[in-house]
Amino acid sequence: MADRILGFTIPGRAARGRVVRLDSTLNEILAAHAYPEPVARIVAETLVLTALLGALFREDEGQLTVQAKGEGGQLKLLVADWRLGELRGYASQDLDRRFAPLDEGRSASLEALLGKGYLAITLDQTASSERYQGIVELGRDTLEAAAQGYFENSEQLPTLVRLAAHRGADGRWSAGGMIVQHLPRAEDGAARLHVESGQEHWAHVEALASTVTPDELTDAGLSLDALLWRLFNEDEVRVLPEIAISRGCRCSVEHIRNVLGQFPEEERAEMRNADGVIAVDCEFCSKQFLLEI
């Protein structure tokens, strides 16, 4: 029931969406870093958002990256990417800053984590080698609100985003999320958005989707199908084949060697230490690779 994305459509309401839940994949990614709880939580939410957005595109459309960069907060950079069902991400901390104590059950605000900055969503298309990017300022209290602001400013489709992360008593994390969008025209050729009936359809879907709770999004005992039924049982919901999610850090000795091989020898010489070894750090998996090349 976890580490899956389930896509769905509500054809009678001209809506589509994705719902995701992360467990083992999330904990594998977090285990590579000794994050304090506020950082682990925002990384988890970022991974959920990245999976939701990445799954909206076809498998052959390339890589989707979500990146938040700020100044004046306790994080300098927050990044995650999605490719072919593989997910990875990390946060770069400002170790000179410390987190203020939080009340039980409260999350650190986005401003406390990142300060002033921006959220960028980038799609690198494999087939055409083209890049599409949307950017929005971070001036929201949560990542969920920042993502909502991105769609309000960068997209033409009414969209609802929900993100949640939970750490259990055993220290393990679970996370989940949902994105629902209203399409310009229904599958059966129904009214466009500017027509009153189209607005009523979206208001109906948005009202139902807004009732989803963080507990429902992260509850491993509640299947994604059951969650959709709980939310939208008044309408016909068509589900799409599930997409499995796995941790997908792509660093390897072979990959790094190939990348270094593209640099001129003069530049590689500058990278070598006194022992003639090039040290390469992977921020995603928190490993260092030592290569003689």
N, C-alpha and C positions, 0 to 999 in steps of 0.2 A: 504494500500500500504506500510505501515511501520511495523516494528517489524516482519519482514518476511525474510526467506531465500529461494531463488529460485535456484535450481540446474539445470544444463543443460549440454548437450553433443553436440558436433559438429562431428558426426560420420565420415563424409567424410574427416575430417582433423585430426582424432585421438586425439581429445581434449575434455576435460571436465572442468567444472567450477562451481562456486557458486557466487551469487551476493546477498548482504544483505543490508537492510536499517533498522536503529533503530530510534525510536522516543520516545514513552511513556516509554518503558522499560529503555532506556538510561536516561531519565530525572528522573525516579524514583530512579535509582541507584545513580545519581549525587546529588539528593536532600538530601541524607543522610549525605552529607559532604559539608563543606563550602570551596570548592576548589577555588583558584584563576584560572583565565581563562587558563593559560598555562597547569596547572595540569588537569583541566576538559577536555581539548582537548586531551591530551595524554591518559587519562583514556578512553575517547570515542573511540579513535583509537584502543586501546588495546582490548576493548570489541568487536569491529568489527572484528579484526583479530582472536580473540578467537572463535567467532561464525562461521567465515568462515572455520577455521580449524576443529572445532568440528563437523560441518555438513558434512565433508568429510567421517566420519566414520559412521558405522551402530549404531543404537540406543542402541544396547545391548553391545557395545564395551567399555562402561565405561565413565570416566571423562577425559576431556582434559583441561590442565592448561597452560596458558602462563604467564611467570614470568620474569621480568627484575629487576636485582639487581645491584646497582652501589655504587661507593664511590666518594666523592668530588662534587656531584651535589646537587640540591635542593630537590631531592627525594631519599629516601633510598630503597624503594621497590615499585614495580608496579606489580599487580597480577590480573588475571581474570580467571574464569573457566566456563566450559560448561558441562552440563549433561542433556540429555533428553529434549533439547530445553530451558532449564533454564540457565540464564546467571547472573553472579555476578562479581564484581571486586572493587578494591580500590587502592589508592596510599598512601604510608606512607611518610609524608613530614619531612624534616629537618627544624624545625621551627626557627633555628638559622640563616638560610640563607634567603635571599630575592631575588626576581626576578628582574633582570635588566629591565628597560623600553623597550618595544618592539614597533617597527614601526607598524602602523595600517596594519592589514592583515597578519602580519608575525607571525610565530609560534616559540616558543622556541626550540632550537636545542636539540637533544637527549643528547648531551654531557653536555649542561647546566642543563638539567633536572636530569640526572643520573650520570654524570661523567664517570669514567671508570668502566666497569662491563660486564655483560653477559645477553643474552636472552636465556631462556630455555623453551622448549616446551615439555610437558610431557603428555603421555597417560597412564592412569591407567585402565587396562582392568578388568572389573568386573568378567567375566567368568573364566579367568585363573589366576587372582590375580597377573598378571605380569605387570611390568612397563617398558615403553620405553621412553627414553628421548634424545633429541638433544639439543646441546648447541652451541652458537656462540657468539663471542665477540660483544659488542655494537658499535664498532668503525665506526658508520655511522651517518649521520646527522639527519635522521628521522627514526621513527619506521617502516615505509614502507620499507625503504632501509635496515634496520636491518633484517626484515622478508625476504626480497629478498635474503640477504646474508645467512640466515639460509638455504634456499632451495638450494642455490648454493653450500653450503658446506656439507649439511646433507642428501639431497635427490638426487635421480638419475633422477628425472623427470624435464625437463625444465618447469619453473613456472614463472608466472607474478602476482604480488600482487599490488593492489591499495587500499589505505585507505584515507578517508576524514571525517572531522568533521566541523560543522558550527554552530555558535551561532547566532540566529536571533535577530532582534531588540527588541523582547519581552523577551529576555533572555533565551528562550528555545533552546535546542540543538537538532540537527539532525546529523546523521552520516551514512556513507555507505561504502561499499567496494566490491571488486571483486577479485577472485582468478581464474586463468586459468592455466591448466596444459596440457602438451602434453604426451599422453600415449605411452608406448612402442609399442603397436600394435593397430590398429584401430579395431572397432567392426566387420568389414567385412574382417579382416585378411590382411590389407594393410601392407606396408613396415615398418620395424623396424626403430628406430631413426637413426641408423648409415647409413641407406640408404639415398641417396641424396633426393629422393622424400619426405621422412619423414621430413627431415630438412626444405624443402620448405614449407610443410604444416604448420609446427610450425612457421616459419617466417611470413607466411600469417596471422595466428591467432594472433600472438604476435603484429604485426603491427596494426591490427584492434583494439585489446583490449587496446593498449597503447593510443588510441585516447580518451578514456573515461576521462571526466573532473570531478573535485571535485564537481562542481555544479550539474552535472548529477547524481552523486552517492548520493547526499544528498537532491535532489529535491523531495519533497513529492508529487508533482503533476505529476511526471513521473513514471509510473508503472514499475516494474522490467521487465515485459514482453516487454514493449515498449522500454526499455533501451537495452535489448538484440537484439531486432529487429533493432534498430538504429545502433548497432555496427556490427552485423553479418548477415545482410540481404542478403549478397552475397552467404551465405551457408545455408544448412539445419540445423536448430537448434531444438533439442528435449528438451523440458523442463520437469522437474520432479515435483512431487507434492510439493507444498510449505510447509515449516516448520515454524510454529508459534514460536515466541520467547517471553519469559516472564522473569521478574526479579525472580531470584531463590535463594535468601539467605535462607539457610537451618537451620538457628539457631532457636531454640525454647526451651522452658523450658524442655519439655520432652526429646529432643535430648541431651541437655547439661547434664541433670540429668543422662541419660544413659551413656554418656561418663565419667562423674565423678564417676559413679558407678563401672567403670572398674579399678579405682585406688585403691591401698591398703588403708585401714583406716588410717595408719600412714601418708601417703602422703596427704590424704584429711584433716587431722588434721592440717597440716602445711599450707594448703590453707585458712583455716578459719580465719576471723578477730576476734576482741575481742568480738563481738556479736554472734559468732558461725556461721557466714554467709560466704559463698564462693561467691566472686564477679567474674563474667566472662564477658569479653568485646568481642563483635563481631566487628571486624574491617570492615567487609563488609557492615553491616547496621548501624554501629555507635550506637549500643545499649549496655547497660549493664544489665546483668541478675544477680539477687541476689537470691541465693538458700541456703536453710537449708537442708543439707544432711550429 
